[in-house]
Amino acid sequence: MRACVAGWGTAVPERRLTNAELEARVDTTDEWIVERTGIRERRIAGPSETTATLAVEAATAAIKHAGITPDEIDLLIIATATPEQPIPHTGAFVGEALGLRCGSFDLAAGCAGFVYMLVTGSSLLATGDLRNVLVIGSETLSRIIDPADRATCILFGDGAAAAVLSPSGDDGRGLLAWDLGCDGSATGLLEIRAGGSRLPASPQTIANGEQYLKMSGQEVFRRAVRAVVDSAVTTLDRAGVASSEVAWFVPHQANVRIIDSAANRLGIPRERTIVNLERYGNTSAASIPLALAEAAEDGRLRADDLVLLSGFGAGMTWGSALLRWGTP
Ligand code: ACO
C-alpha cells in the first residue's frame, strides 16, 4: 500500500508586496532581486491572518477536493517554521477550527517540511490503522523577517497549502521512494537565535534583533544545490527511475538560480520544472505543496506522471520524494 494525494488546497494572503515597494524601503532594486532570485512579488499576511488561519483555509479546500468530510481525517500534521504560538502547537488551533478531534502535531524541518510530512503520513497510512492523513505546510514568514534586512526581506512570503493523503489502490500510484536528511553542523547558517531554551526572549534579545531570521545566503545557496541534487539522485536510485523519466520536478521555491542549477545537474529541463516563486517568494514549508497544487490544478500533472519533489531548509534539512501522480 502506498499513499497518494487525494485532494489539495491552497491559501495565500491577498496583500502583494512588490519589488518596487521594497525598493522604497531598503537599499535594493527590482533588477537586482529579479536577476539574483527570480522573485517579483510575495504575499503578506494581514493583521487577522496567521499561520493557523491560512492553514485552515487551505485544509478546508483540500478536504472538499478529496471528497471527504473532516471526520474522515484520522491524523493532522502541520509543517511550519512560524507556529501560531510557542505553546500549544499550531495543529491544536487548526484542528479546532476544522472540527477535528484526531491526533495532531507540528513538524519542524524547515523548507523540507512537506516532504517530511509526506513520508511520515505515508508510513503511518501503511500501518492500515488510518484512513486519511491531512498534511499542511503553512507559514507567515513576514512575522519573523527583519523589515530592514535587505538580505532576507526580499526573499520570503506567506502562504499555505494542504494535501489529503489516502491509501492508493493497486494501480502503482503514490509515494514510490524518498530520502530525508539533516546536517546539524550547519545550524548557524539559517536561524532565529532568541526565543528558545538556549536564549530566552528578553529586552536585550529584542534590542539585538535576535527575534528575526538571520541567514548566510551564499553558504546556504552552495549547500542547497548539493543537497537537492544528492537527495534527488538517491531517491531516483531507490526507485530505479532515471531522471529522464521524471515528468515533473517540483523543487523548493527559494531562488530560481538554485532551482536552475539543481535541475541542470539532474538533467531535467526547465519545461519539466515547476517554478512559481516569482509570485510568492520563498514560503518555506508551504512552497513545495503550493507549487504542486498549482500544477495539479492547472492540469500540468497528469495521472501516472512521475513527480519528483525536493526541498532543503534550516537545520540544514533536506528531503526528496518520488510520486506516481494520481488520486486513489
Ligand atoms: N539588494 C541589493 N544588493 C544586495 C541585496 C539586495 N536585496 N542583498 C545583498 N546584496 C548585496 C550584498 O551586500 C553584496 O554586496 P557586496 O558585494 O558589496 O558585499 C552583493 O549584493 C552580493 O551578495 P551575495 O550574498 O553574494 O549575493 P548572492 O548572489 O549570493 O544572492 C541571495 C544573495 C539571494 C540571498 C542568495 O545567496 C540566496 O538565494 N541564497 C540562498 C537563500 C535561501 O535559499 N534561503 C532559504 C533556504 S531555507 C529556507 O527556505 C528557509
Residues whose N, C-alpha, C, O or C-beta is under 5 A from the ligand:
A	BS01	ACO	D27 T28 T29 W32 R36 T37 C111 R150 A151 I154 G217 Q218 V220 F221 A254 N255 N282 S284 F312 G313 A314
